[in-house]
Amino acid sequence: AALLFGGGVEAARAVLSAIAGSVITVTSLTFSLTVVALQLASSQGSPRLLRMFAADRMVHATLAIFIGTFAYALTVLRTVEDATEDAGAFVPRIAVTVASVLTLTSVVMLTFFLGHLARQLRLETMMRDAHREASRTIAMVWDAAPGRPAPVAPRAPQEAREVRAESSGFLTEVNRSRLLDIAREHDVVVEEISPTGTSVVAGAPLLRWWSRSGAPTRADAGLDSALRAQFSLAYEPTPAQDVSFGIRQITDIAMKALSPGVNDPTTAEYAVGHLADLLADIAARGPLPGSFADDSGAARLVPAHPSLASLVALSLGRVRHYGSGDPLVAGRLLRAYGEVGRRTVDDGQREVLRAELARTLEAIDAHAADDTDVRAARRIADEVRATLG
């Protein structure tokens, strides 16, 4: 009882009014800081990083505590009553005490929120979060096989029927397990045309299908609709099945750091390290199956997966385009090819890295400031060649 609020009606009203007024002011400040954080993340890193800030649980929890405390204080304030001829004064002592505890909780949350926001605004934290998200996507895509791998990927005949998109957007998800079931039910083979993450325009082909028995392919609107329904389009790409999404975010940070307005090659070096680790993970897992078969062993689905060559071009290739003139970034790029090469599982992957190594050396020769940088790059390249065999 000694811990409960012990004031009268006027004191209770003053406390609750002060709590409501101060908390709503802090809530406005928190919103403002969040907006500033979003602007800094967009300008320093990449606009695609804003999605992670918007989904930050710490931000959600802080705003929920603030708004909840404000609403609770107003609700309790309405129950405080003066004495009348019919009844005495009413002060909800427990409720006022709870409001005070919520206020102290809000102060603690604000302190933690400011520290959390300062950490989240660091480019190293942004790259770490994007790296973790990309790693989860890679593991999910490589482990989520809709069926057993087929030994030979079937080729589409000339009479294969194309199924076109009815709306525009980014291809975010493909239900391959259901595609395999539909293909088995109708005795057809389904081939995806574009990998996940691709921008698709209304009327562009999503997939093609043909009869597996060799019979002439006939129009089937019901089958077209069922297959089309397994492709999800959205107004922006997501990391759900898109391996390139996280890689693209880190690449954007590297290119922003190499822009003349920012000129931060150290951040670009760090970004190349993250990219090398993700590409090495992909290389170590090996190429994804070219097709999947049903339980009887008949090939039914030809997926559209990004290749290591396309991911290297999307990431390290773009950094090469902008950073080959900086000796630190160029040297880090060359070492990245060797780091990825140590974890490759076939010579086709190593050939991709050898070709990219040659392109990087050509770019260094064209953009290096002096011969010393060129000689240093060639020494690193010789070591990488030995790693790549």
Secondary structure, 3 states (H helix, E strand, C coil): CCCCCCCCHHHHHHHHHHHHHHHHHHHHHHHHHHHHHHHHHHHHCCHHHHHHHHCCHHHHHHHHHHHHHHHHHHHHHHHCECCCCCCCCECCHHHHHHHHHHHHHHHHHHHHHHHHHHHHCCHHHHHHHHHHHHHHHHHHHHHCCCCEECCCCCCCCCCCEEEECCCCEEEEEECHHHHHHHHHHHCEEEEECCCCCCEECCCCEEEEEEECCCCCCCCCHHHHHHHHCCEEEECCCCCCCCHHHHHHHHHHHHHHHHCCCCCCHHHHHHHHHHHHHHHHHHHHHCCCCCCEECCCCCEEEECCCCCHHHHHHHCHHHHHHHHCCCHHHHHHHHHHHHHHHCCCCCHHHHHHHHHHHHHHHHHHHHHCCCHHHHHHHHHHHHHHHHHHC
